[in-house]
Amino acid sequence: MNTLKVELGIRSYPILIGEGLLRRRTRSATCGCRGHPIVSNTTVAPLYMESLAAPLADTALVEAILPDGEAHKR
């Protein structure tokens, strides 16, 4: 597993990159996160959201599901 840290001062956070992360049950402990944002789209979310969110049930989850496509307006 590789970790990319987004440096934002006190708002810094890690991005975990690696094979099999959806199956790991200990990833919340390894990143030290209190909560987890999950960003997906309307095509991918139905396929993976349940398996991604299940091991994170004891943490705060914020789901952002975007429409499918390349460009989005706010």
PyMOL Python script that loads the backbone (N, CA, C, O; Angstrom):
from pymol import cmd

cmd.read_pdbstr("""\
ATOM      1  N   MET A   1       0.845  -1.170   0.000  1.00  0.00           N
ATOM      2  CA  MET A   1       0.000   0.000   0.000  1.00  0.00           C
ATOM      3  C   MET A   1       0.893   1.237   0.000  1.00  0.00           C
ATOM      4  O   MET A   1       1.915   1.274   0.686  1.00  0.00           O
ATOM      5  N   ASN A   2       0.507   2.231  -0.761  1.00  0.00           N
ATOM      6  CA  ASN A   2       1.187   3.523  -0.780  1.00  0.00           C
ATOM      7  C   ASN A   2       0.259   4.564  -0.168  1.00  0.00           C
ATOM      8  O   ASN A   2      -0.964   4.461  -0.259  1.00  0.00           O
ATOM      9  N   THR A   3       0.860   5.557   0.449  1.00  0.00           N
ATOM     10  CA  THR A   3       0.083   6.642   1.031  1.00  0.00           C
ATOM     11  C   THR A   3       0.559   7.957   0.446  1.00  0.00           C
ATOM     12  O   THR A   3       1.751   8.262   0.454  1.00  0.00           O
ATOM     13  N   LEU A   4      -0.381   8.725  -0.057  1.00  0.00           N
ATOM     14  CA  LEU A   4      -0.113  10.061  -0.555  1.00  0.00           C
ATOM     15  C   LEU A   4      -0.746  11.024   0.433  1.00  0.00           C
ATOM     16  O   LEU A   4      -1.950  10.957   0.678  1.00  0.00           O
ATOM     17  N   LYS A   5       0.051  11.920   1.002  1.00  0.00           N
ATOM     18  CA  LYS A   5      -0.495  12.862   1.975  1.00  0.00           C
ATOM     19  C   LYS A   5      -0.778  14.193   1.295  1.00  0.00           C
ATOM     20  O   LYS A   5       0.106  14.789   0.679  1.00  0.00           O
ATOM     21  N   VAL A   6      -2.007  14.648   1.411  1.00  0.00           N
ATOM     22  CA  VAL A   6      -2.402  15.955   0.909  1.00  0.00           C
ATOM     23  C   VAL A   6      -2.091  16.954   2.018  1.00  0.00           C
ATOM     24  O   VAL A   6      -2.708  16.924   3.083  1.00  0.00           O
ATOM     25  N   GLU A   7      -1.144  17.825   1.763  1.00  0.00           N
ATOM     26  CA  GLU A   7      -0.659  18.765   2.772  1.00  0.00           C
ATOM     27  C   GLU A   7      -1.521  20.025   2.791  1.00  0.00           C
ATOM     28  O   GLU A   7      -1.450  20.853   1.883  1.00  0.00           O
ATOM     29  N   LEU A   8      -2.332  20.157   3.836  1.00  0.00           N
ATOM     30  CA  LEU A   8      -3.196  21.323   4.010  1.00  0.00           C
ATOM     31  C   LEU A   8      -3.122  21.843   5.435  1.00  0.00           C
ATOM     32  O   LEU A   8      -4.124  22.285   5.997  1.00  0.00           O
ATOM     33  N   GLY A   9      -1.950  21.788   6.008  1.00  0.00           N
ATOM     34  CA  GLY A   9      -1.812  22.235   7.393  1.00  0.00           C
ATOM     35  C   GLY A   9      -2.607  21.334   8.325  1.00  0.00           C
ATOM     36  O   GLY A   9      -2.460  20.113   8.285  1.00  0.00           O
ATOM     37  N   ILE A  10      -3.459  21.937   9.172  1.00  0.00           N
ATOM     38  CA  ILE A  10      -4.242  21.132  10.113  1.00  0.00           C
ATOM     39  C   ILE A  10      -5.325  20.312   9.422  1.00  0.00           C
ATOM     40  O   ILE A  10      -5.908  19.417  10.034  1.00  0.00           O
ATOM     41  N   ARG A  11      -5.602  20.612   8.143  1.00  0.00           N
ATOM     42  CA  ARG A  11      -6.614  19.850   7.391  1.00  0.00           C
ATOM     43  C   ARG A  11      -5.985  18.796   6.490  1.00  0.00           C
ATOM     44  O   ARG A  11      -6.663  18.278   5.603  1.00  0.00           O
ATOM     45  N   SER A  12      -4.713  18.460   6.685  1.00  0.00           N
ATOM     46  CA  SER A  12      -4.037  17.450   5.877  1.00  0.00           C
ATOM     47  C   SER A  12      -4.711  16.101   6.038  1.00  0.00           C
ATOM     48  O   SER A  12      -5.302  15.804   7.077  1.00  0.00           O
ATOM     49  N   TYR A  13      -4.615  15.289   4.999  1.00  0.00           N
ATOM     50  CA  TYR A  13      -5.213  13.954   5.059  1.00  0.00           C
ATOM     51  C   TYR A  13      -4.467  13.003   4.127  1.00  0.00           C
ATOM     52  O   TYR A  13      -3.857  13.435   3.148  1.00  0.00           O
ATOM     53  N   PRO A  14      -4.518  11.706   4.436  1.00  0.00           N
ATOM     54  CA  PRO A  14      -3.853  10.716   3.585  1.00  0.00           C
ATOM     55  C   PRO A  14      -4.803  10.170   2.523  1.00  0.00           C
ATOM     56  O   PRO A  14      -6.013  10.091   2.738  1.00  0.00           O
ATOM     57  N   ILE A  15      -4.245   9.798   1.388  1.00  0.00           N
ATOM     58  CA  ILE A  15      -4.955   9.049   0.367  1.00  0.00           C
ATOM     59  C   ILE A  15      -4.238   7.713   0.254  1.00  0.00           C
ATOM     60  O   ILE A  15      -3.048   7.667  -0.059  1.00  0.00           O
ATOM     61  N   LEU A  16      -4.955   6.632   0.508  1.00  0.00           N
ATOM     62  CA  LEU A  16      -4.370   5.299   0.453  1.00  0.00           C
ATOM     63  C   LEU A  16      -4.529   4.739  -0.948  1.00  0.00           C
ATOM     64  O   LEU A  16      -5.614   4.797  -1.528  1.00  0.00           O
ATOM     65  N   ILE A  17      -3.448   4.197  -1.493  1.00  0.00           N
ATOM     66  CA  ILE A  17      -3.439   3.667  -2.846  1.00  0.00           C
ATOM     67  C   ILE A  17      -2.873   2.257  -2.796  1.00  0.00           C
ATOM     68  O   ILE A  17      -1.768   2.042  -2.298  1.00  0.00           O
ATOM     69  N   GLY A  18      -3.627   1.299  -3.312  1.00  0.00           N
ATOM     70  CA  GLY A  18      -3.099  -0.055  -3.332  1.00  0.00           C
ATOM     71  C   GLY A  18      -4.138  -1.092  -3.684  1.00  0.00           C
ATOM     72  O   GLY A  18      -5.339  -0.825  -3.652  1.00  0.00           O
ATOM     73  N   GLU A  19      -3.675  -2.255  -4.015  1.00  0.00           N
ATOM     74  CA  GLU A  19      -4.547  -3.362  -4.377  1.00  0.00           C
ATOM     75  C   GLU A  19      -5.225  -3.933  -3.131  1.00  0.00           C
ATOM     76  O   GLU A  19      -4.594  -4.085  -2.085  1.00  0.00           O
ATOM     77  N   GLY A  20      -6.500  -4.243  -3.253  1.00  0.00           N
ATOM     78  CA  GLY A  20      -7.231  -4.909  -2.182  1.00  0.00           C
ATOM     79  C   GLY A  20      -7.671  -4.018  -1.032  1.00  0.00           C
ATOM     80  O   GLY A  20      -8.065  -4.535   0.014  1.00  0.00           O
ATOM     81  N   LEU A  21      -7.620  -2.701  -1.183  1.00  0.00           N
ATOM     82  CA  LEU A  21      -7.995  -1.822  -0.075  1.00  0.00           C
ATOM     83  C   LEU A  21      -9.451  -1.982   0.329  1.00  0.00           C
ATOM     84  O   LEU A  21      -9.785  -1.804   1.500  1.00  0.00           O
ATOM     85  N   LEU A  22     -10.323  -2.312  -0.613  1.00  0.00           N
ATOM     86  CA  LEU A  22     -11.734  -2.489  -0.262  1.00  0.00           C
ATOM     87  C   LEU A  22     -11.945  -3.693   0.658  1.00  0.00           C
ATOM     88  O   LEU A  22     -12.928  -3.741   1.398  1.00  0.00           O
ATOM     89  N   ARG A  23     -11.041  -4.651   0.617  1.00  0.00           N
ATOM     90  CA  ARG A  23     -11.179  -5.849   1.452  1.00  0.00           C
ATOM     91  C   ARG A  23     -10.509  -5.703   2.815  1.00  0.00           C
ATOM     92  O   ARG A  23     -10.774  -6.498   3.717  1.00  0.00           O
ATOM     93  N   ARG A  24      -9.656  -4.715   2.977  1.00  0.00           N
ATOM     94  CA  ARG A  24      -8.939  -4.561   4.253  1.00  0.00           C
ATOM     95  C   ARG A  24      -9.868  -4.020   5.313  1.00  0.00           C
ATOM     96  O   ARG A  24     -10.600  -3.059   5.078  1.00  0.00           O
ATOM     97  N   ARG A  25      -9.840  -4.633   6.469  1.00  0.00           N
ATOM     98  CA  ARG A  25     -10.699  -4.208   7.583  1.00  0.00           C
ATOM     99  C   ARG A  25      -9.988  -3.249   8.527  1.00  0.00           C
ATOM    100  O   ARG A  25     -10.627  -2.679   9.412  1.00  0.00           O
ATOM    101  N   THR A  26      -8.691  -3.057   8.361  1.00  0.00           N
ATOM    102  CA  THR A  26      -7.932  -2.247   9.317  1.00  0.00           C
ATOM    103  C   THR A  26      -7.468  -0.922   8.728  1.00  0.00           C
ATOM    104  O   THR A  26      -6.657  -0.233   9.347  1.00  0.00           O
ATOM    105  N   ARG A  27      -7.960  -0.546   7.549  1.00  0.00           N
ATOM    106  CA  ARG A  27      -7.418   0.658   6.936  1.00  0.00           C
ATOM    107  C   ARG A  27      -7.736   1.926   7.715  1.00  0.00           C
ATOM    108  O   ARG A  27      -6.955   2.876   7.656  1.00  0.00           O
ATOM    109  N   SER A  28      -8.855   1.985   8.448  1.00  0.00           N
ATOM    110  CA  SER A  28      -9.129   3.202   9.213  1.00  0.00           C
ATOM    111  C   SER A  28      -8.105   3.376  10.324  1.00  0.00           C
ATOM    112  O   SER A  28      -7.745   4.504  10.661  1.00  0.00           O
ATOM    113  N   ALA A  29      -7.632   2.276  10.896  1.00  0.00           N
ATOM    114  CA  ALA A  29      -6.608   2.358  11.931  1.00  0.00           C
ATOM    115  C   ALA A  29      -5.268   2.784  11.343  1.00  0.00           C
ATOM    116  O   ALA A  29      -4.515   3.510  11.992  1.00  0.00           O
ATOM    117  N   THR A  30      -4.957   2.343  10.118  1.00  0.00           N
ATOM    118  CA  THR A  30      -3.661   2.664   9.537  1.00  0.00           C
ATOM    119  C   THR A  30      -3.561   4.114   9.094  1.00  0.00           C
ATOM    120  O   THR A  30      -2.461   4.664   9.052  1.00  0.00           O
ATOM    121  N   CYS A  31      -4.670   4.740   8.767  1.00  0.00           N
ATOM    122  CA  CYS A  31      -4.575   6.129   8.318  1.00  0.00           C
ATOM    123  C   CYS A  31      -4.846   7.114   9.452  1.00  0.00           C
ATOM    124  O   CYS A  31      -4.592   8.307   9.289  1.00  0.00           O
ATOM    125  N   GLY A  32      -5.350   6.657  10.588  1.00  0.00           N
ATOM    126  CA  GLY A  32      -5.600   7.537  11.712  1.00  0.00           C
ATOM    127  C   GLY A  32      -6.748   8.503  11.509  1.00  0.00           C
ATOM    128  O   GLY A  32      -6.799   9.553  12.149  1.00  0.00           O
ATOM    129  N   CYS A  33      -7.660   8.161  10.636  1.00  0.00           N
ATOM    130  CA  CYS A  33      -8.769   9.066  10.304  1.00  0.00           C
ATOM    131  C   CYS A  33      -9.897   8.962  11.326  1.00  0.00           C
ATOM    132  O   CYS A  33     -10.158   7.889  11.869  1.00  0.00           O
ATOM    133  N   ARG A  34     -10.561  10.084  11.581  1.00  0.00           N
ATOM    134  CA  ARG A  34     -11.768  10.080  12.408  1.00  0.00           C
ATOM    135  C   ARG A  34     -13.009   9.868  11.557  1.00  0.00           C
ATOM    136  O   ARG A  34     -14.017   9.355  12.044  1.00  0.00           O
ATOM    137  N   GLY A  35     -12.943  10.252  10.308  1.00  0.00           N
ATOM    138  CA  GLY A  35     -14.064  10.111   9.389  1.00  0.00           C
ATOM    139  C   GLY A  35     -13.554   9.876   7.989  1.00  0.00           C
ATOM    140  O   GLY A  35     -12.369  10.054   7.709  1.00  0.00           O
ATOM    141  N   HIS A  36     -14.446   9.480   7.118  1.00  0.00           N
ATOM    142  CA  HIS A  36     -14.040   9.141   5.761  1.00  0.00           C
ATOM    143  C   HIS A  36     -14.997   9.733   4.741  1.00  0.00           C
ATOM    144  O   HIS A  36     -16.184   9.405   4.739  1.00  0.00           O
ATOM    145  N   PRO A  37     -14.492  10.603   3.874  1.00  0.00           N
ATOM    146  CA  PRO A  37     -15.326  11.036   2.754  1.00  0.00           C
ATOM    147  C   PRO A  37     -15.249   9.986   1.660  1.00  0.00           C
ATOM    148  O   PRO A  37     -14.171   9.464   1.376  1.00  0.00           O
ATOM    149  N   ILE A  38     -16.360   9.676   1.054  1.00  0.00           N
ATOM    150  CA  ILE A  38     -16.394   8.741  -0.068  1.00  0.00           C
ATOM    151  C   ILE A  38     -16.969   9.500  -1.256  1.00  0.00           C
ATOM    152  O   ILE A  38     -18.125   9.922  -1.233  1.00  0.00           O
ATOM    153  N   VAL A  39     -16.158   9.670  -2.289  1.00  0.00           N
ATOM    154  CA  VAL A  39     -16.583  10.371  -3.495  1.00  0.00           C
ATOM    155  C   VAL A  39     -16.652   9.358  -4.620  1.00  0.00           C
ATOM    156  O   VAL A  39     -15.685   8.646  -4.893  1.00  0.00           O
ATOM    157  N   SER A  40     -17.798   9.299  -5.265  1.00  0.00           N
ATOM    158  CA  SER A  40     -17.993   8.345  -6.355  1.00  0.00           C
ATOM    159  C   SER A  40     -18.951   8.953  -7.366  1.00  0.00           C
ATOM    160  O   SER A  40     -19.301  10.130  -7.283  1.00  0.00           O
ATOM    161  N   ASN A  41     -19.370   8.132  -8.321  1.00  0.00           N
ATOM    162  CA  ASN A  41     -20.369   8.606  -9.278  1.00  0.00           C
ATOM    163  C   ASN A  41     -21.520   7.611  -9.346  1.00  0.00           C
ATOM    164  O   ASN A  41     -21.478   6.552  -8.720  1.00  0.00           O
ATOM    165  N   THR A  42     -22.540   7.959 -10.106  1.00  0.00           N
ATOM    166  CA  THR A  42     -23.760   7.146 -10.142  1.00  0.00           C
ATOM    167  C   THR A  42     -23.558   5.797 -10.821  1.00  0.00           C
ATOM    168  O   THR A  42     -24.411   4.918 -10.694  1.00  0.00           O
ATOM    169  N   THR A  43     -22.462   5.612 -11.533  1.00  0.00           N
ATOM    170  CA  THR A  43     -22.159   4.319 -12.153  1.00  0.00           C
ATOM    171  C   THR A  43     -21.390   3.411 -11.203  1.00  0.00           C
ATOM    172  O   THR A  43     -21.713   2.229 -11.080  1.00  0.00           O
ATOM    173  N   VAL A  44     -20.378   3.947 -10.531  1.00  0.00           N
ATOM    174  CA  VAL A  44     -19.488   3.150  -9.690  1.00  0.00           C
ATOM    175  C   VAL A  44     -20.062   2.921  -8.294  1.00  0.00           C
ATOM    176  O   VAL A  44     -19.896   1.836  -7.737  1.00  0.00           O
ATOM    177  N   ALA A  45     -20.727   3.910  -7.723  1.00  0.00           N
ATOM    178  CA  ALA A  45     -21.242   3.797  -6.351  1.00  0.00           C
ATOM    179  C   ALA A  45     -22.121   2.563  -6.136  1.00  0.00           C
ATOM    180  O   ALA A  45     -21.928   1.870  -5.137  1.00  0.00           O
ATOM    181  N   PRO A  46     -23.068   2.253  -7.011  1.00  0.00           N
ATOM    182  CA  PRO A  46     -23.891   1.061  -6.770  1.00  0.00           C
ATOM    183  C   PRO A  46     -23.080  -0.241  -6.765  1.00  0.00           C
ATOM    184  O   PRO A  46     -23.503  -1.229  -6.164  1.00  0.00           O
ATOM    185  N   LEU A  47     -21.933  -0.247  -7.422  1.00  0.00           N
ATOM    186  CA  LEU A  47     -21.109  -1.452  -7.497  1.00  0.00           C
ATOM    187  C   LEU A  47     -20.244  -1.657  -6.257  1.00  0.00           C
ATOM    188  O   LEU A  47     -20.019  -2.795  -5.845  1.00  0.00           O
ATOM    189  N   TYR A  48     -19.756  -0.575  -5.657  1.00  0.00           N
ATOM    190  CA  TYR A  48     -18.751  -0.696  -4.595  1.00  0.00           C
ATOM    191  C   TYR A  48     -19.085  -0.021  -3.270  1.00  0.00           C
ATOM    192  O   TYR A  48     -18.404  -0.285  -2.279  1.00  0.00           O
ATOM    193  N   MET A  49     -20.101   0.835  -3.206  1.00  0.00           N
ATOM    194  CA  MET A  49     -20.353   1.616  -1.993  1.00  0.00           C
ATOM    195  C   MET A  49     -20.589   0.739  -0.768  1.00  0.00           C
ATOM    196  O   MET A  49     -20.046   1.013   0.302  1.00  0.00           O
ATOM    197  N   GLU A  50     -21.385  -0.303  -0.912  1.00  0.00           N
ATOM    198  CA  GLU A  50     -21.688  -1.157   0.238  1.00  0.00           C
ATOM    199  C   GLU A  50     -20.435  -1.833   0.790  1.00  0.00           C
ATOM    200  O   GLU A  50     -20.226  -1.844   2.003  1.00  0.00           O
ATOM    201  N   SER A  51     -19.597  -2.396  -0.085  1.00  0.00           N
ATOM    202  CA  SER A  51     -18.393  -3.072   0.394  1.00  0.00           C
ATOM    203  C   SER A  51     -17.360  -2.092   0.924  1.00  0.00           C
ATOM    204  O   SER A  51     -16.563  -2.450   1.792  1.00  0.00           O
ATOM    205  N   LEU A  52     -17.357  -0.879   0.428  1.00  0.00           N
ATOM    206  CA  LEU A  52     -16.440   0.135   0.937  1.00  0.00           C
ATOM    207  C   LEU A  52     -16.887   0.662   2.297  1.00  0.00           C
ATOM    208  O   LEU A  52     -16.062   0.841   3.193  1.00  0.00           O
ATOM    209  N   ALA A  53     -18.173   0.909   2.455  1.00  0.00           N
ATOM    210  CA  ALA A  53     -18.686   1.507   3.684  1.00  0.00           C
ATOM    211  C   ALA A  53     -18.763   0.516   4.847  1.00  0.00           C
ATOM    212  O   ALA A  53     -18.652   0.926   6.002  1.00  0.00           O
ATOM    213  N   ALA A  54     -18.947  -0.763   4.573  1.00  0.00           N
ATOM    214  CA  ALA A  54     -19.138  -1.757   5.645  1.00  0.00           C
ATOM    215  C   ALA A  54     -18.019  -1.757   6.693  1.00  0.00           C
ATOM    216  O   ALA A  54     -18.320  -1.678   7.884  1.00  0.00           O
ATOM    217  N   PRO A  55     -16.753  -1.842   6.305  1.00  0.00           N
ATOM    218  CA  PRO A  55     -15.707  -1.847   7.331  1.00  0.00           C
ATOM    219  C   PRO A  55     -15.491  -0.493   8.000  1.00  0.00           C
ATOM    220  O   PRO A  55     -14.754  -0.395   8.980  1.00  0.00           O
ATOM    221  N   LEU A  56     -16.124   0.541   7.481  1.00  0.00           N
ATOM    222  CA  LEU A  56     -15.988   1.885   8.040  1.00  0.00           C
ATOM    223  C   LEU A  56     -17.207   2.286   8.858  1.00  0.00           C
ATOM    224  O   LEU A  56     -17.376   3.458   9.192  1.00  0.00           O
ATOM    225  N   ALA A  57     -18.052   1.321   9.181  1.00  0.00           N
ATOM    226  CA  ALA A  57     -19.324   1.613   9.852  1.00  0.00           C
ATOM    227  C   ALA A  57     -19.132   2.301  11.205  1.00  0.00           C
ATOM    228  O   ALA A  57     -20.033   3.000  11.671  1.00  0.00           O
ATOM    229  N   ASP A  58     -17.981   2.116  11.837  1.00  0.00           N
ATOM    230  CA  ASP A  58     -17.747   2.719  13.150  1.00  0.00           C
ATOM    231  C   ASP A  58     -17.161   4.132  13.050  1.00  0.00           C
ATOM    232  O   ASP A  58     -16.792   4.720  14.067  1.00  0.00           O
ATOM    233  N   THR A  59     -17.074   4.677  11.841  1.00  0.00           N
ATOM    234  CA  THR A  59     -16.554   6.030  11.664  1.00  0.00           C
ATOM    235  C   THR A  59     -17.608   6.892  10.968  1.00  0.00           C
ATOM    236  O   THR A  59     -18.609   6.386  10.461  1.00  0.00           O
ATOM    237  N   ALA A  60     -17.370   8.164  10.957  1.00  0.00           N
ATOM    238  CA  ALA A  60     -18.279   9.080  10.274  1.00  0.00           C
ATOM    239  C   ALA A  60     -18.039   8.976   8.770  1.00  0.00           C
ATOM    240  O   ALA A  60     -16.906   9.108   8.305  1.00  0.00           O
ATOM    241  N   LEU A  61     -19.096   8.742   8.024  1.00  0.00           N
ATOM    242  CA  LEU A  61     -18.998   8.674   6.568  1.00  0.00           C
ATOM    243  C   LEU A  61     -19.729   9.851   5.945  1.00  0.00           C
ATOM    244  O   LEU A  61     -20.822  10.218   6.376  1.00  0.00           O
ATOM    245  N   VAL A  62     -19.121  10.428   4.940  1.00  0.00           N
ATOM    246  CA  VAL A  62     -19.763  11.474   4.155  1.00  0.00           C
ATOM    247  C   VAL A  62     -19.693  11.016   2.714  1.00  0.00           C
ATOM    248  O   VAL A  62     -18.608  10.921   2.140  1.00  0.00           O
ATOM    249  N   GLU A  63     -20.847  10.730   2.124  1.00  0.00           N
ATOM    250  CA  GLU A  63     -20.895  10.244   0.757  1.00  0.00           C
ATOM    251  C   GLU A  63     -21.225  11.389  -0.194  1.00  0.00           C
ATOM    252  O   GLU A  63     -22.173  12.140   0.037  1.00  0.00           O
ATOM    253  N   ALA A  64     -20.448  11.520  -1.255  1.00  0.00           N
ATOM    254  CA  ALA A  64     -20.723  12.484  -2.317  1.00  0.00           C
ATOM    255  C   ALA A  64     -20.831  11.686  -3.610  1.00  0.00           C
ATOM    256  O   ALA A  64     -19.827  11.212  -4.141  1.00  0.00           O
ATOM    257  N   ILE A  65     -22.052  11.540  -4.114  1.00  0.00           N
ATOM    258  CA  ILE A  65     -22.287  10.784  -5.332  1.00  0.00           C
ATOM    259  C   ILE A  65     -22.571  11.783  -6.455  1.00  0.00           C
ATOM    260  O   ILE A  65     -23.591  12.473  -6.440  1.00  0.00           O
ATOM    261  N   LEU A  66     -21.673  11.852  -7.411  1.00  0.00           N
ATOM    262  CA  LEU A  66     -21.784  12.794  -8.523  1.00  0.00           C
ATOM    263  C   LEU A  66     -22.437  12.131  -9.723  1.00  0.00           C
ATOM    264  O   LEU A  66     -22.388  10.908  -9.858  1.00  0.00           O
ATOM    265  N   PRO A  67     -23.046  12.923 -10.594  1.00  0.00           N
ATOM    266  CA  PRO A  67     -23.569  12.353 -11.829  1.00  0.00           C
ATOM    267  C   PRO A  67     -22.419  11.787 -12.669  1.00  0.00           C
ATOM    268  O   PRO A  67     -21.285  12.255 -12.570  1.00  0.00           O
ATOM    269  N   ASP A  68     -22.710  10.803 -13.474  1.00  0.00           N
ATOM    270  CA  ASP A  68     -21.702  10.231 -14.338  1.00  0.00           C
ATOM    271  C   ASP A  68     -21.329  11.240 -15.421  1.00  0.00           C
ATOM    272  O   ASP A  68     -22.196  11.956 -15.921  1.00  0.00           O
ATOM    273  N   GLY A  69     -20.057  11.303 -15.786  1.00  0.00           N
ATOM    274  CA  GLY A  69     -19.610  12.213 -16.839  1.00  0.00           C
ATOM    275  C   GLY A  69     -18.309  12.896 -16.464  1.00  0.00           C
ATOM    276  O   GLY A  69     -17.787  12.709 -15.366  1.00  0.00           O
ATOM    277  N   GLU A  70     -17.812  13.663 -17.360  1.00  0.00           N
ATOM    278  CA  GLU A  70     -16.498  14.308 -17.184  1.00  0.00           C
ATOM    279  C   GLU A  70     -16.585  15.698 -16.565  1.00  0.00           C
ATOM    280  O   GLU A  70     -15.663  16.109 -15.861  1.00  0.00           O
ATOM    281  N   ALA A  71     -17.665  16.429 -16.808  1.00  0.00           N
ATOM    282  CA  ALA A  71     -17.745  17.806 -16.324  1.00  0.00           C
ATOM    283  C   ALA A  71     -19.040  17.985 -15.517  1.00  0.00           C
ATOM    284  O   ALA A  71     -20.091  17.458 -15.879  1.00  0.00           O
ATOM    285  N   HIS A  72     -18.936  18.738 -14.420  1.00  0.00           N
ATOM    286  CA  HIS A  72     -20.090  18.972 -13.548  1.00  0.00           C
ATOM    287  C   HIS A  72     -20.122  20.430 -13.140  1.00  0.00           C
ATOM    288  O   HIS A  72     -19.080  21.039 -12.900  1.00  0.00           O
ATOM    289  N   LYS A  73     -21.286  20.971 -13.065  1.00  0.00           N
ATOM    290  CA  LYS A  73     -21.462  22.331 -12.578  1.00  0.00           C
ATOM    291  C   LYS A  73     -21.804  22.277 -11.099  1.00  0.00           C
ATOM    292  O   LYS A  73     -22.415  21.316 -10.631  1.00  0.00           O
ATOM    293  N   ARG A  74     -21.414  23.295 -10.375  1.00  0.00           N
ATOM    294  CA  ARG A  74     -21.759  23.352  -8.950  1.00  0.00           C
ATOM    295  C   ARG A  74     -23.164  23.791  -8.782  1.00  0.00           C
ATOM    296  O   ARG A  74     -23.646  23.902  -7.654  1.00  0.00           O
TER     297      ARG A  74
END
""", "prot")
cmd.dss("prot")
cmd.show_as("cartoon", "prot")
cmd.util.cbc("prot")
cmd.orient("prot")
